[in-house]
Amino acid sequence: MTRYKQIITSGGSERVAFTSDEEAARDTKEAASADNEAPSYFAELREKRNQLLSDSDWTQAADTALTDSKKAEWVTYRDKLRKLPAQYDNSSVVGTITWPTEPS
């Protein structure tokens, strides 16, 4: 599909087809724009992940009443949260997040 641009001339304006370089530049820009949709979702993923980590910070305190085995469960849970973003790529992330289960 040919793309066009408007060129302002002394007599008004003129519709001119893109050059091959302009077509390539536009294709690159559109591809980058499409790729940017996933990072915004990754930002949401990281925000939720960070909140879950923050909410469970208390489990790692030295003076917590958790048993050693319960504390180890929380360590595993938090480790899974930290590794979560690396498990998904741009094409598979939306609607497919399997969040680790918080220890009881």
N, C-alpha and C positions, 0 to 999 in steps of 0.2 A: 504494500500500500504506500503510495506516495504521500509524503507530508508536505505541507505548504507553510509559508510564512508571509506576512504582510510587510511590504517594503514601502516606506513613505517616500514619495517622489515629489518633485515640484508641481506636478499636475494632480496630485492626490495620493493614491496608494496603488500598489500592484501586488498581485498574488504570484509568488515565485516558489517553485519546487525546491526542496532542500537539496543541497549537494550531498554526495556520498559521505563526505566527512561529517556533515551536519546530521545525516541519518544515523551514522555510527555513534556519534556523541549522544544523540537522543536515546538510542537503544541502550547505551551504557547507563544513562541517567535513569531510565525507566526500570532497568534490571536492579539497580542499586536501591531504588525506591521500593520495589517489591521485596527485596532482601531486608529492608528496614522494618517491615511489619513484624517479623519474628523477633528481632531484638526487643521491641517494645513488650512483647509477651514474655521474653526472658527477663525483662526488668520487673514485670509483675511477679514472675516465678521467684526471682531472687528476693523481692520485697517480702513475699509471704514466707519464704524460707528463712530470711533474716529475722522476721517476727517470731517464728516458731523457735528459732535458736535463742532469741532473747527471752522468750517466755520460759525456756527451760534452763536458763543460766543457773538458777538456784540449785539445780540438781548436782552441780559440780562444785559447790561450796564445801570447804573442809568441815564445816560444822553442821552439815545437813543430817537429818535423822534417817536417811536412807541406808539400807544394808549395802554391803559391798556388791552383792549380786544385782540389786536394783540399780545401784549407781552404774554398774557395768552395762545394764540394759539401756540406760539413758546415754551412756557414752556411745554405744552402737547406734542408737537412734539419731543422735546429733551428727555422727559421722556420715550416716546415710543422707541426712539433710544437706550437709556440706558438699557431698558428691553429686547430688541430684542434677544440677544444671549440666554437668558434663555427660549425662546419660542421654540427652536429647539433642537432636540437630534441628536446623531451621525447618525442615520439611515434616518433621514428625511431632513437633512439640504441642501444637494447639489441640487442646481437649484430651490429651493422652497422658497427663501427669499422674503417676502412681505415687502418692505421698507415703512415706514410711508411717507405720502405726506407732503412735505415742505409747510408751510403756504405761501399764496401769498402776 
